[in-house]
Amino acid sequence: MMGQYLCAVLNKKRHFLVIMPILASLAQAETVAVEIFKKQYIPQELTINKGDTVRWVNKEKRQYHSVYFEALDEKDGEYFWPDEVFERTFEKAGSFPYRCGPHPEMTGTIHVRGDDK
């Protein structure tokens, strides 16, 4: 009986040890804001960790914008109006340049650090 109890406890601890690193990585993920104001992304360059989310917030009074990762062969994102947001979670390390679809002079870059940070 004691052997079965010990096996059950060890089995639970093994699952706990597997789950803890996963929970730790989720707990460390952040959401970082980029504001859009006067036809600029602020900040224009941002460095984040893999798994973080970037939230673009349109702070203009009347102008719509988008976040377009053209180099990734994606379609231009949906336009969002003042006080609306667009979010993207970055799961891969690298540098990701983007621009506003309707305003190509507006550019920015997200730098994503890998697990080694």
OpenMM code with the backbone's topology and positions (N, CA, C; nanometers):
from openmm import Vec3, app, unit

residues = "MET MET GLY GLN TYR LEU CYS ALA VAL LEU ASN LYS LYS ARG HIS PHE LEU VAL ILE MET PRO ILE LEU ALA SER LEU ALA GLN ALA GLU THR VAL ALA VAL GLU ILE PHE LYS LYS GLN TYR ILE PRO GLN GLU LEU THR ILE ASN LYS GLY ASP THR VAL ARG TRP VAL ASN LYS GLU LYS ARG GLN TYR HIS SER VAL TYR PHE GLU ALA LEU ASP GLU LYS ASP GLY GLU TYR PHE TRP PRO ASP GLU VAL PHE GLU ARG THR PHE GLU LYS ALA GLY SER PHE PRO TYR ARG CYS GLY PRO HIS PRO GLU MET THR GLY THR ILE HIS VAL ARG GLY ASP ASP LYS".split()
positions = [
    Vec3(0.0822, -0.1193, 0.0000),
    Vec3(0.0000, 0.0000, 0.0000),
    Vec3(0.0866, 0.1258, 0.0000),
    Vec3(0.1899, 0.1244, 0.0853),
    Vec3(0.2796, 0.2393, 0.0930),
    Vec3(0.3532, 0.2599, -0.0391),
    Vec3(0.3868, 0.1509, -0.1060),
    Vec3(0.4543, 0.1586, -0.2352),
    Vec3(0.3666, 0.2248, -0.3397),
    Vec3(0.2372, 0.1901, -0.3427),
    Vec3(0.1448, 0.2516, -0.4378),
    Vec3(0.1310, 0.4007, -0.4103),
    Vec3(0.1224, 0.4368, -0.2828),
    Vec3(0.1117, 0.5780, -0.2454),
    Vec3(0.2367, 0.6545, -0.2902),
    Vec3(0.3532, 0.5970, -0.2669),
    Vec3(0.4781, 0.6610, -0.3041),
    Vec3(0.4875, 0.6788, -0.4559),
    Vec3(0.4458, 0.5775, -0.5311),
    Vec3(0.4452, 0.5875, -0.6784),
    Vec3(0.3514, 0.6980, -0.7244),
    Vec3(0.2347, 0.7079, -0.6620),
    Vec3(0.1383, 0.8116, -0.6993),
    Vec3(0.1960, 0.9501, -0.6711),
    Vec3(0.2617, 0.9675, -0.5573),
    Vec3(0.3212, 1.0963, -0.5226),
    Vec3(0.4331, 1.1303, -0.6200),
    Vec3(0.5196, 1.0357, -0.6500),
    Vec3(0.6290, 1.0603, -0.7436),
    Vec3(0.5760, 1.0924, -0.8826),
    Vec3(0.4715, 1.0235, -0.9252),
    Vec3(0.4109, 1.0488, -1.0552),
    Vec3(0.3579, 1.1927, -1.0613),
    Vec3(0.2922, 1.2378, -0.9554),
    Vec3(0.2409, 1.3751, -0.9517),
    Vec3(0.3557, 1.4746, -0.9542),
    Vec3(0.4627, 1.4451, -0.8822),
    Vec3(0.5768, 1.5364, -0.8806),
    Vec3(0.6421, 1.5441, -1.0184),
    Vec3(0.6458, 1.4337, -1.0890),
    Vec3(0.7051, 1.4338, -1.2223),
    Vec3(0.6228, 1.5248, -1.3141),
    Vec3(0.4912, 1.5157, -1.3073),
    Vec3(0.4066, 1.6050, -1.3872),
    Vec3(0.4284, 1.7497, -1.3459),
    Vec3(0.4425, 1.7705, -1.2163),
    Vec3(0.4671, 1.9041, -1.1640),
    Vec3(0.5970, 1.9605, -1.2215),
    Vec3(0.7002, 1.8775, -1.2273),
    Vec3(0.8291, 1.9227, -1.2794),
    Vec3(0.8236, 1.9544, -1.4273),
    Vec3(0.7378, 1.8867, -1.5005),
    Vec3(0.7212, 1.9141, -1.6429),
    Vec3(0.6386, 2.0398, -1.6632),
    Vec3(0.5382, 2.0587, -1.5826),
    Vec3(0.4470, 2.1718, -1.5991),
    Vec3(0.5100, 2.3031, -1.5528),
    Vec3(0.5927, 2.2994, -1.4495),
    Vec3(0.6483, 2.4233, -1.3947),
    Vec3(0.7249, 2.5073, -1.4966),
    Vec3(0.8146, 2.4509, -1.5790),
    Vec3(0.8837, 2.5362, -1.6778),
    Vec3(0.7863, 2.5983, -1.7780),
    Vec3(0.6834, 2.5249, -1.8133),
    Vec3(0.5833, 2.5792, -1.9054),
    Vec3(0.5130, 2.6972, -1.8410),
    Vec3(0.4690, 2.6815, -1.7168),
    Vec3(0.4018, 2.7905, -1.6467),
    Vec3(0.4959, 2.9092, -1.6269),
    Vec3(0.6209, 2.8814, -1.5979),
    Vec3(0.7176, 2.9892, -1.5776),
    Vec3(0.7349, 3.0705, -1.7048),
    Vec3(0.7412, 3.0045, -1.8197),
    Vec3(0.7586, 3.0788, -1.9444),
    Vec3(0.6339, 3.1601, -1.9776),
    Vec3(0.5158, 3.1075, -1.9453),
    Vec3(0.3935, 3.1830, -1.9684),
    Vec3(0.3852, 3.3026, -1.8753),
    Vec3(0.4272, 3.2858, -1.7529),
    Vec3(0.4212, 3.3948, -1.6561),
    Vec3(0.5143, 3.5083, -1.6949),
    Vec3(0.6205, 3.4799, -1.7678),
    Vec3(0.7172, 3.5815, -1.8048),
    Vec3(0.6783, 3.6577, -1.9309),
    Vec3(0.5851, 3.6072, -2.0086),
    Vec3(0.5454, 3.6753, -2.1310),
    Vec3(0.4815, 3.8095, -2.0958),
    Vec3(0.5119, 3.9094, -2.1760),
    Vec3(0.4617, 4.0439, -2.1515),
    Vec3(0.3845, 4.0949, -2.2718),
    Vec3(0.3041, 4.1969, -2.2477),
    Vec3(0.2403, 4.2725, -2.3542),
    Vec3(0.3011, 4.4119, -2.3508),
    Vec3(0.3562, 4.4530, -2.4639),
    Vec3(0.4268, 4.5805, -2.4738),
    Vec3(0.3522, 4.6683, -2.5738),
    Vec3(0.3328, 4.7947, -2.5392),
    Vec3(0.2557, 4.8854, -2.6241),
    Vec3(0.3447, 4.9669, -2.7171),
    Vec3(0.2956, 4.9840, -2.8397),
    Vec3(0.3521, 5.0786, -2.9358),
    Vec3(0.2386, 5.1744, -2.9695),
    Vec3(0.2616, 5.3031, -2.9483),
    Vec3(0.1585, 5.4019, -2.9800),
    Vec3(0.1752, 5.4512, -3.1225),
    Vec3(0.0642, 5.4855, -3.1824),
    Vec3(0.0653, 5.5470, -3.3152),
    Vec3(0.0114, 5.6883, -3.2964),
    Vec3(0.0977, 5.7863, -3.3279),
    Vec3(0.0593, 5.9258, -3.3099),
    Vec3(0.1356, 6.0107, -3.4105),
    Vec3(0.0651, 6.1026, -3.4741),
    Vec3(0.1227, 6.1908, -3.5762),
    Vec3(0.1960, 6.1113, -3.6833),
    Vec3(0.1307, 6.0059, -3.7276),
    Vec3(0.1812, 5.9177, -3.8323),
    Vec3(0.3202, 5.8625, -3.8005),
    Vec3(0.3386, 5.8205, -3.6748),
    Vec3(0.4628, 5.7568, -3.6320),
    Vec3(0.4313, 5.6421, -3.5373),
    Vec3(0.5136, 5.5378, -3.5438),
    Vec3(0.5096, 5.4316, -3.4432),
    Vec3(0.6055, 5.4739, -3.3317),
    Vec3(0.5586, 5.4737, -3.2088),
    Vec3(0.6393, 5.5174, -3.0954),
    Vec3(0.6402, 5.4065, -2.9901),
    Vec3(0.7552, 5.3402, -2.9672),
    Vec3(0.8852, 5.3603, -3.0308),
    Vec3(0.8881, 5.2976, -3.1701),
    Vec3(0.9782, 5.3465, -3.2520),
    Vec3(0.9906, 5.2953, -3.3885),
    Vec3(1.0578, 5.1586, -3.3897),
    Vec3(1.1505, 5.1358, -3.2980),
    Vec3(1.2143, 5.0041, -3.2827),
    Vec3(1.1896, 4.9555, -3.1413),
    Vec3(1.1638, 4.8262, -3.1306),
    Vec3(1.1315, 4.7676, -3.0009),
    Vec3(1.1959, 4.6302, -2.9922),
    Vec3(1.2581, 4.6001, -2.8790),
    Vec3(1.3158, 4.4686, -2.8557),
    Vec3(1.2355, 4.3993, -2.7471),
    Vec3(1.1891, 4.2777, -2.7780),
    Vec3(1.1068, 4.2008, -2.6859),
    Vec3(1.1629, 4.0591, -2.6768),
    Vec3(1.1047, 3.9789, -2.5914),
    Vec3(1.1417, 3.8377, -2.5787),
    Vec3(1.0444, 3.7515, -2.6575),
    Vec3(1.0925, 3.6370, -2.6997),
    Vec3(1.0072, 3.5402, -2.7688),
    Vec3(0.8885, 3.5086, -2.6775),
    Vec3(0.7682, 3.5088, -2.7339),
    Vec3(0.6468, 3.4829, -2.6576),
    Vec3(0.5744, 3.6090, -2.6137),
    Vec3(0.6410, 3.7253, -2.6240),
    Vec3(0.5764, 3.8511, -2.5864),
    Vec3(0.4771, 3.8940, -2.6942),
    Vec3(0.3853, 3.9789, -2.6525),
    Vec3(0.2838, 4.0345, -2.7424),
    Vec3(0.3076, 4.1837, -2.7560),
    Vec3(0.2956, 4.2339, -2.8778),
    Vec3(0.3016, 4.3776, -2.9015),
    Vec3(0.1595, 4.4240, -2.9305),
    Vec3(0.1219, 4.5328, -2.8629),
    Vec3(-0.0112, 4.5921, -2.8832),
    Vec3(0.0089, 4.7322, -2.9410),
    Vec3(-0.0338, 4.7520, -3.0655),
    Vec3(-0.0283, 4.8831, -3.1281),
    Vec3(-0.1578, 4.9552, -3.0938),
    Vec3(-0.1457, 5.0772, -3.0431),
    Vec3(-0.2616, 5.1558, -3.0005),
    Vec3(-0.2670, 5.2817, -3.0859),
    Vec3(-0.3771, 5.3009, -3.1565),
    Vec3(-0.3933, 5.4183, -3.2421),
    Vec3(-0.4373, 5.5374, -3.1568),
    Vec3(-0.3481, 5.6344, -3.1419),
    Vec3(-0.3748, 5.7541, -3.0612),
    Vec3(-0.4051, 5.8769, -3.1476),
    Vec3(-0.4256, 5.8550, -3.2760),
    Vec3(-0.4593, 5.9662, -3.3645),
    Vec3(-0.5996, 6.0175, -3.3323),
    Vec3(-0.6327, 6.1352, -3.3872),
    Vec3(-0.7678, 6.1897, -3.3653),
    Vec3(-0.8672, 6.1382, -3.4690),
    Vec3(-0.8199, 6.1222, -3.5944),
    Vec3(-0.9131, 6.0832, -3.7002),
    Vec3(-0.8586, 5.9796, -3.7976),
    Vec3(-0.7321, 5.9473, -3.7919),
    Vec3(-0.6660, 5.8685, -3.8952),
    Vec3(-0.6618, 5.7187, -3.8636),
    Vec3(-0.6933, 5.6367, -3.9638),
    Vec3(-0.6793, 5.4915, -3.9502),
    Vec3(-0.5387, 5.4502, -3.9922),
    Vec3(-0.4944, 5.3330, -3.9428),
    Vec3(-0.3624, 5.2793, -3.9737),
    Vec3(-0.3711, 5.1271, -3.9807),
    Vec3(-0.2582, 5.0655, -4.0165),
    Vec3(-0.2478, 4.9196, -4.0127),
    Vec3(-0.1047, 4.8839, -3.9731),
    Vec3(-0.0834, 4.7565, -3.9469),
    Vec3(0.0500, 4.7037, -3.9179),
    Vec3(0.0729, 4.5940, -4.0204),
    Vec3(0.1659, 4.6181, -4.1125),
    Vec3(0.1842, 4.5340, -4.2296),
    Vec3(0.3259, 4.4770, -4.2305),
    Vec3(0.3360, 4.3449, -4.2117),
    Vec3(0.4643, 4.2747, -4.2160),
    Vec3(0.4869, 4.2229, -4.3575),
    Vec3(0.5176, 4.3128, -4.4464),
    Vec3(0.5323, 4.2831, -4.5887),
    Vec3(0.6402, 4.1782, -4.6143),
    Vec3(0.7524, 4.1832, -4.5419),
    Vec3(0.8632, 4.0895, -4.5633),
    Vec3(0.8235, 3.9451, -4.5294),
    Vec3(0.7173, 3.9276, -4.4533),
    Vec3(0.6694, 3.7929, -4.4193),
    Vec3(0.5676, 3.7416, -4.5205),
    Vec3(0.5531, 3.8144, -4.6307),
    Vec3(0.4568, 3.7786, -4.7362),
    Vec3(0.3142, 3.7684, -4.6828),
    Vec3(0.2815, 3.8562, -4.5895),
    Vec3(0.1455, 3.8605, -4.5365),
    Vec3(0.0676, 3.9702, -4.6066),
    Vec3(-0.0635, 3.9583, -4.6044),
    Vec3(-0.1480, 4.0659, -4.6550),
    Vec3(-0.1474, 4.1792, -4.5543),
    Vec3(-0.1751, 4.2986, -4.6036),
    Vec3(-0.1857, 4.4139, -4.5145),
    Vec3(-0.2923, 4.3846, -4.4090),
    Vec3(-0.2627, 4.4176, -4.2851),
    Vec3(-0.3577, 4.3935, -4.1760),
    Vec3(-0.4800, 4.4819, -4.1861),
    Vec3(-0.5776, 4.4508, -4.1063),
    Vec3(-0.6989, 4.5319, -4.1043),
    Vec3(-0.6672, 4.6708, -4.0515),
    Vec3(-0.7366, 4.7696, -4.1047),
    Vec3(-0.7173, 4.9059, -4.0566),
    Vec3(-0.7829, 4.9196, -3.9204),
    Vec3(-0.7197, 4.9967, -3.8354),
    Vec3(-0.7826, 5.0242, -3.7063),
    Vec3(-0.7815, 5.1750, -3.6815),
    Vec3(-0.8885, 5.2200, -3.6234),
    Vec3(-0.9185, 5.3622, -3.6067),
    Vec3(-0.8721, 5.4114, -3.4699),
    Vec3(-0.8807, 5.5437, -3.4462),
    Vec3(-0.8408, 5.5975, -3.3159),
    Vec3(-0.9044, 5.5210, -3.1994),
    Vec3(-0.8227, 5.4968, -3.0980),
    Vec3(-0.8584, 5.4233, -2.9758),
    Vec3(-0.8782, 5.2735, -2.9991),
    Vec3(-0.8538, 5.2254, -3.1194),
    Vec3(-0.8562, 5.0816, -3.1446),
    Vec3(-0.7144, 5.0277, -3.1365),
    Vec3(-0.7029, 4.8951, -3.1229),
    Vec3(-0.5715, 4.8329, -3.1088),
    Vec3(-0.5568, 4.7155, -3.2050),
    Vec3(-0.4309, 4.6802, -3.2291),
    Vec3(-0.3942, 4.5606, -3.3033),
    Vec3(-0.2882, 4.4901, -3.2206),
    Vec3(-0.2980, 4.3579, -3.2061),
    Vec3(-0.2005, 4.2826, -3.1280),
    Vec3(-0.1417, 4.1692, -3.2091),
    Vec3(-0.0146, 4.1386, -3.1774),
    Vec3(0.0521, 4.0237, -3.2393),
    Vec3(0.1500, 3.9656, -3.1375),
    Vec3(0.1462, 3.8322, -3.1225),
    Vec3(0.2398, 3.7619, -3.0359),
    Vec3(0.3510, 3.7062, -3.1227),
    Vec3(0.4752, 3.7247, -3.0780),
    Vec3(0.5925, 3.6836, -3.1543),
    Vec3(0.6495, 3.5565, -3.0941),
    Vec3(0.6400, 3.4472, -3.1687),
    Vec3(0.6838, 3.3155, -3.1210),
    Vec3(0.8206, 3.2747, -3.1739),
    Vec3(0.8766, 3.3538, -3.2665),
    Vec3(1.0076, 3.3218, -3.3240),
    Vec3(1.1021, 3.4388, -3.3034),
    Vec3(1.2298, 3.4063, -3.2817),
    Vec3(1.3319, 3.5098, -3.2685),
    Vec3(1.3643, 3.5677, -3.4056),
    Vec3(1.4081, 3.6923, -3.4077),
    Vec3(1.4473, 3.7570, -3.5320),
    Vec3(1.4081, 3.9033, -3.5313),
    Vec3(1.4299, 3.9690, -3.6435),
    Vec3(1.3899, 4.1084, -3.6612),
    Vec3(1.2773, 4.1133, -3.7631),
    Vec3(1.1732, 4.1868, -3.7291),
    Vec3(1.0525, 4.1897, -3.8098),
    Vec3(1.0165, 4.3346, -3.8437),
    Vec3(1.0592, 4.3800, -3.9640),
    Vec3(1.0212, 4.5157, -4.0053),
    Vec3(0.8737, 4.5182, -4.0465),
    Vec3(0.8112, 4.6324, -4.0229),
    Vec3(0.6710, 4.6486, -4.0604),
    Vec3(0.6475, 4.7928, -4.1034),
    Vec3(0.5340, 4.8146, -4.1635),
    Vec3(0.4956, 4.9495, -4.2043),
    Vec3(0.3443, 4.9616, -4.2009),
    Vec3(0.2983, 5.0811, -4.2154),
    Vec3(0.1544, 5.1067, -4.2232),
    Vec3(0.1137, 5.0913, -4.3695),
    Vec3(0.0134, 5.0115, -4.3960),
    Vec3(-0.0323, 4.9902, -4.5335),
    Vec3(-0.0696, 5.1183, -4.6051),
    Vec3(-0.1586, 5.2015, -4.5473),
    Vec3(-0.1974, 5.3244, -4.6171),
    Vec3(-0.0932, 5.4364, -4.6086),
    Vec3(0.0066, 5.4226, -4.5200),
    Vec3(0.1085, 5.5271, -4.5030),
    Vec3(0.2470, 5.4619, -4.5029),
    Vec3(0.3000, 5.4253, -4.6200),
    Vec3(0.4251, 5.3490, -4.6277),
    Vec3(0.5462, 5.4196, -4.5665),
    Vec3(0.5374, 5.5508, -4.5451),
    Vec3(0.6478, 5.6213, -4.4798),
    Vec3(0.6553, 5.5892, -4.3300),
    Vec3(0.5493, 5.5337, -4.2747),
    Vec3(0.5484, 5.4925, -4.1341),
    Vec3(0.6092, 5.3534, -4.1248),
    Vec3(0.7232, 5.3429, -4.0589),
    Vec3(0.7900, 5.2129, -4.0486),
    Vec3(0.8316, 5.1855, -3.9047),
    Vec3(0.8512, 5.0598, -3.8773),
    Vec3(0.8989, 5.0178, -3.7461),
    Vec3(0.9622, 4.8802, -3.7565),
    Vec3(1.0286, 4.8388, -3.6495),
    Vec3(1.0904, 4.7064, -3.6455),
    Vec3(1.0735, 4.6491, -3.5063),
    Vec3(1.0338, 4.5228, -3.5013),
    Vec3(1.0288, 4.4469, -3.3757),
    Vec3(1.1453, 4.3502, -3.3780),
    Vec3(1.2324, 4.3585, -3.2769),
    Vec3(1.3439, 4.2656, -3.2594),
    Vec3(1.3024, 4.1682, -3.1489),
    Vec3(1.3060, 4.0387, -3.1809),
    Vec3(1.2635, 3.9372, -3.0851),
    Vec3(1.3837, 3.8532, -3.0443),
    Vec3(1.4143, 3.8568, -2.9149),
    Vec3(1.5232, 3.7759, -2.8601),
    Vec3(1.4753, 3.6326, -2.8441),
    Vec3(1.5681, 3.5383, -2.8605),
    Vec3(1.5364, 3.3977, -2.8437),
    Vec3(1.5435, 3.3560, -2.6982),
    Vec3(1.5446, 3.2234, -2.6751),
    Vec3(1.5466, 3.1697, -2.5401),
    Vec3(1.6738, 3.2050, -2.4655),
    Vec3(1.7843, 3.2255, -2.5380),
    Vec3(1.9110, 3.2534, -2.4710),
    Vec3(1.9207, 3.3962, -2.4203),
    Vec3(1.8397, 3.4851, -2.4679),
    Vec3(1.8311, 3.6260, -2.4298),
    Vec3(1.9694, 3.6827, -2.4192),
] * unit.nanometer
topology = app.Topology()
chain = topology.addChain("A")
for resn in residues:
    res = topology.addResidue(resn, chain)
    for name in ("N", "CA", "C"):
        topology.addAtom(name, app.Element.getBySymbol(name[0]), res)
